[in-house]
Amino acid sequence: MNSYEAEWDMVNTVSFKKKPHSNGDAIVRSNGESKWSFLFSLTDLKSIKQNKEGMGWSYLVFCLKDDVVLPALHFHHGDSSLLIQSLKKYVVLCESSQDKRILVNCQSISQSFENLLDEPTYGLIQKLKKDPYTTTLGSFSKVTNYIFDNLRGSDSATHQRPPSEMADFISDAIPGLKINQQEEPGFEVITRIDLGKRPEVQRRQPVSVEEWTKNMDSDGRVLNVDLMKQMIFKGGLCHALRKEVWKFLLGYFHWDSTREERANVHKRRIDEYFRMKLQWKSVSEEQEKRNYRLRDYRSLIEKDVNRTDRTNKFYEGQDNPGLILLHDILMTYCMYDFDLGYVQGMSDLLSPILYVMENEVDAFWCFALYMDQMHQNFEEQMQGMKTQLIQLSTLLRLLDSGFCSYLESQDSGYLYFCFRWLLIRFKREFSFQDILRLWEVMWTELPCQNFHLLICCAILESEKQQIMEKHYGFNEILKHINELSMKMDVEDVLAKAEAVSMQMMNCKELPQAVCEVLGLENSAVTTPDSDAGEDEPSDGGNRPASAYPNISTPVAVANGTNKCDGQVAHALPTD
């Protein structure tokens, strides 16, 4: 092993001005070491090709961005696995689906926040393409026209770009993301449906302690769970109830449990939590030196904790006990789910929960249960984000096909500017207190599945007029959406989203693709091709309970065509 270690080395990168080289962006050594020596930044690495097994000496071929291919690096005295393992400490290498010998640089989604404008323009664009997590969580408000100019290129002929080009750009960033840019033959057209009049919605006051207490029996069971969820959905909770009720909403306690049963659960959870906490607390410095993943998790957690909600009194100041708890819970979560570990943005999800619970153990378990819902958002394959962006596109096109067409004409039809909303559930779009209200409403899972996507629709619909009348382009839309942060009223947004849900659920021609997004699989109503008549709805079957007792939820019947199936296949990704 030692005999070939000197053939390569990992060096700390430094910034430099790019100069023309005969070897692309790689810097060829001129100190006489070897004409085949080279040096390159790992940020420029695109892929690594390995030799076939049993084909002589081991070798690696590095391919850089812009398809610059470096000379093969041969390992005459051993295999190349040590170098690969060293590289994996700094970049995420994924096996190519086309060729198992090729390792592709999948930019780590758990890198720390950086100021987007602290580097050359090209680096910013690469971040946007390679790491949508960090980029969308970063300073989008600083994005200006030069970003899009850089994407377009200097050639004036490239300024007339087809609407599908930016969708291709995002497809590279999020593999598998396919948002339709135009109607395709053979698919159900969902853009010309009359949704009918949108109903007026009134929000109520938050559920009071008295209302909560009256709805419990002598053993502490909740008497009418559906009614209580409807009340929370319509008005949220008074703050005095959150510490107790959030545990029910997140599944920490069962709704039909007694006080005694809940006390037993809490006791078991305490023991489980501190066993996991002890696991990382007992790791010695020497052990941690040999566990780069734990070391990286700790480093990223420490960075993020120090900048999470520091204006909130619960977390402000140095040596704040709230920060220590935030750090310890996130480290313990790495033991609970070591495969996922810590990914940037998770501290945003924990912060409000810890603020409400004011207890390390309860906050951990509520956070872990919330992460069960959000897990796919933070996985490397981004399956949760891909699915949600596609579903949001489906809903928005039904609501306003004209607005969708405008967004597509500005290369924004992929709704990439909603990425941060979805990733951390609007955490950075509303004030801290408003987020408490928004999350508890969404946790009721009323009035349908994916209500958070209707919240997105409500916000975008409110901004539609300004975006279209002022002819906003790609980066103006991005900048405008980002600047909505902390300027929206949560009650207005919730009322509008609820009204949109009622409007859709009352629609007599709701497309099957939309039904599936909203969890109304059996909600497509009678059509002229149906066997059932308009006054004879089919069996309600497994449809979810409505939040509106006096509003009938549409039910499904066969329509005699395969159009709905085609639309579903197009709108939703398959595993």
C-alpha positions, 0 to 999 in steps of 0.5 A: 500500500505504501508503495503507491501512496506517493503517486497521488495526494489530496491538497487543500484547494485555494482560489485562483484565476483561471488561465488557458491550459492545454489540459482543460481546467486542470493545472499541469505541473511545470516543475519537472516531476512528470509530463503526466502529472496534473492538479485539479480542484474537486469542485471541477470533478464530474466523474471517475472511470475505473478499469474493468476487473481482471484487466491488468493494472488498476487505473482511474480516469478523471473527467472534469466539467466541460468533458475535459478528460485527464490522463489515466492514473495507473496504480502499478503496485495495488488497487485504487480503492484507497484513493476512492475512499479518500475522495469520498471524504470530500465528494459524494460518488454515486455509481452510474446507472449506465456503466457500473465502472463510472462513479459520478460526482453527486454533489453532497446535499449536506454541505454548509451554507455559503454566500452565493455571491462569494465566488465567481459566477460560474461557481454559482450556476454550478451550485444551482445545478448540482446542489439545489438544497444549499442554493435554494436555502441560500441567499436567493434575494441577492440573485440579479440579472447576471445569473440568467445572462450567464445561463443564456450565454453571451451570444444574442442568438441564444437569448431566444431559448425554447421553454423546455430548455430550463426544464432540461436544466433542472432535470440535470440538477434533479434526475427524474424530474419531468414536468410537462412543458406542453400538452401531449397527445393521448393524455387527459387535458386538465387545463380547461376544466371549470372549477366553479365558484370558489367559496368564502372561508372563515377562520375561527379562533384558536382552540382554547384550553377549555375546549380541549379539556371539555373534549376529554373523558375522566381517563384523559381520552380525547372523546371526539377526535374528528371534531377536535382535528377540524377545530385545529384545522380551522383555527389552530391552537392557543399556545398553552395547548401546543406542548400537549396537543402537538404530541397527538398531532405528530403521533407521539401519543395515540388519540385514544390513549389514557393519561396513564398509558401516555405516562408509560410511553413517556417513561420508555421514550426517556430511556430510549433517548438517553441510550442513543445519546450516550452512543455519540457522547461516549465516542472518544476523539481517537474513535471520531478521527476514524469515523469521518461521517460522524465527524462531518455530521458534528461539524455541520450541526455545530455550524447550523445550530449557531445560525438557527433562529438566533433572533428568537429569545429561546436561542439568542446569545452565547452559551444559550441552553437552547442551542445546546439542546438543539445540538444534542438532539440533532447529534442523537438523531444521527444515532437514530437514523445514521444512514440519513444522519444530518442534512442541512435544513433539519435544524429548521424543522427541529427549532420550533418543536424544541421551542414548544416542547421545552424538553429534550426528550419530547422534542427529540421524539416529536422531531423524529416523527416529523422527520418520518414525514419529511424523510424523502425531502432530505435523501440524496435521490431527492425523491420527495422533492421530485414528486412534490414539484410534479404534483404542484405543477399538476395542481397549479395547471388545473387552477390556472393554466394561463399562469402556468403557460406564462411561467413556462414562457419565462423558463420557470414552469418547473416551479423551482422557486418553490423548492425551499417552501417544500423542503422545510415546509415554509419555515423561512417564509413566515414569522416564527409564531406563524410557523407554529400555526401553519404546521399544526394546521397541516399536521391535522392532515385535513382537508386532504392529502398534500394540503401544503401544495395547495398552500403553495398554489394559494401563495402563487395565485396571490402573486400571479397578477404582479408577476404577469403585469410586470412581465417578470422573467426568470430571475425576477420571479425567483427574486420576487418569490424569495422576497415574500419571506416574512411578508405574508399573513398566515391566516390569509394564506390558510383561508385561501388554501382551504377555499381552493381545496373546497373548490376542487373537492366540489368540482364535478370533473376533477381529473384523476391525476389531481384526485391522486395528489389530494388523496381522493382516489375515488373522487372523479365524479360522473362524466357523460361516459359513466354508467352512473347518473349525475344523481347516483354517486358511486360508493364513497369507498375509501375516500378520506373524511372531509373537513367540511361536514356539509360538503359532499366529496366527489366520488369515483366512477369509470369513465370508459377511457384511459386518459386518466391513467395516461395523465397519472403515468405522466404526472407522477414518477415511477420507482 
